Amino acid sequence: MATRTVDAVVIGAGTGGYPCAIRLGQLKQKVIIVEKDEVGGVCLNWGCIPSKALISASHTYEKTQGASAMGLVVENVRVDVNKLQDWKGGIVKKLTGGVRSLLKTNNAELITGTARITGPNTVEVTTREGQKETIETRAIVVATGATTIEIPGFKFDGKQIIGAKEGVSLREIPKRLLVIGGGVIGLELGTVYQKFGSELTVVEATPTLLPGTDPDLTAVVERKLVKHGAKIFKNAKALGYERNKDGSLAVKVDLGEGKHDTIVCDTVLVAVGMRPNSAGFGLEELGVKIDRGFVPSDLSGRTNVPSIYSVGDVAGQPMLAHKATKEGEVVAEIIAGHKAAKDWVSIPGVIFTDPEIATAGLSEAQAKERGIDVRIGKFPFSALGRAMAVMETDGFIKVVADKKTHELLGVHIVGPEASNLISEGALALEMHAFLEDIGLTIHPHPTLGEGMMEAAQHGLGHAIHIMNK
Ligand code: NAI
């Protein structure tokens, strides 16, 4: 069995692991990154990127169908699902290929295989071809991500009972789609297939869709889903299903208060969350602390075993690619002996529904829970010329600030390009900006970004294009 000595072994080449390995390489650290599957992890292969490709295609499809209102005559718009999947696959391939070459050019050695931590400073790697190697290392970075949760009564069969992975790979548009879990994945993919023509039903266990998101924002998304024919059951649980003679599925749903319903559908997408991948590769044996499946780490990314670090989904909530990447970068700096810490003000979140939802910092409710006296500014997209010009006027921008000091505490957007607009809010929060900073900054006209300026001005009582309270 061969033995080598390196500075760091990164386990997992997802959006936490690969940026960590690249940065380690940039910092002249000898690094090996071990991945059992494809580089890029969930995000690049079947999460963020594939779903965003499908979301953009479904959005374009819907816009094209509605283009006559703009005076554009478009006839016979239809979806070629195979071509759509091939196009999506091409994007994924380009990105994963890019990651491979970035690892290589930064001297991070990629091993395709499985890693097992056998000591605080040793990792045993078994390559896909079955070769074993023991690596001595100064640091080990656990970046193993998370896996889709299955629920009783709905064992994945890869065809009709599916998770997100299959959900982004369908080569047929389901006529009737039932989504279990009205969270991020459920609503993003549910919206895609609804736009492509599926009859959509959502079964959500809690009283609200997208639990944890400001209900003011989710109401806008829910309204649009329902307007387009979606049936949404809240406080409801899917219990199990039977297969009908015609191949469709009859799903029994508990609606609470003793009521039940049966929903007939062709495909069930289960999207009830993800669980961290922390078991079975040596952490337990070494006494690394595991808390409800997560491998917690401190501000420098260290677990309770100082040579072992954790980043990304496996390290804790929120399970977001950009949080994983930043954690990976911080840990790389620490391993290289630099000063760094996970000390950001906010981790912005985006939900690619229609319209999009994007948030950074505290919500109104969270600020009030902390006993802060707040000042709210709100500006609707319906008052923006640019939003009218792109025919997307649903939603608003809401800013939450400290009533007395005017310091910005949170930005919450539901509307067109919310995903792109939120970065201004995130930067403002990191810089501890005040409403005046945003309100006095000249935002170019006509843009959706003006909504941010006007929302801040509204918070100060002097927005120009809407009435002030
Ligand atoms: P999620 O936690 O967002 O949503 C799961 C939903 O399922 C919740 O609303 C929950 O109340 C509900 N639920 C749980 N058990 C249920 C049951 N038995 N019956 C009905 N409803 C039930 O999880 P999701 O959507 O699976 O996403 C997984 C992770 O991936 C999340 O942590 C999310 O942050 C991340 N993600 C992020 C995206 C983004 O940033 N745009 C996109 C997709 C995923």
Boltz pocket constraint, residues with backbone or C-beta under 6 A from the ligand:
constraints:
  - pocket:
      binder: B
      contacts: [[A, 48], [A, 151], [A, 180], [A, 181], [A, 182], [A, 183], [A, 184], [A, 185], [A, 186], [A, 188], [A, 203], [A, 204], [A, 205], [A, 206], [A, 208], [A, 209], [A, 210], [A, 211], [A, 236], [A, 237], [A, 238], [A, 270], [A, 271], [A, 272], [A, 273], [A, 274], [A, 318], [A, 319], [A, 320], [A, 349], [A, 350], [A, 351], [A, 352]]
      max_distance: 6.0
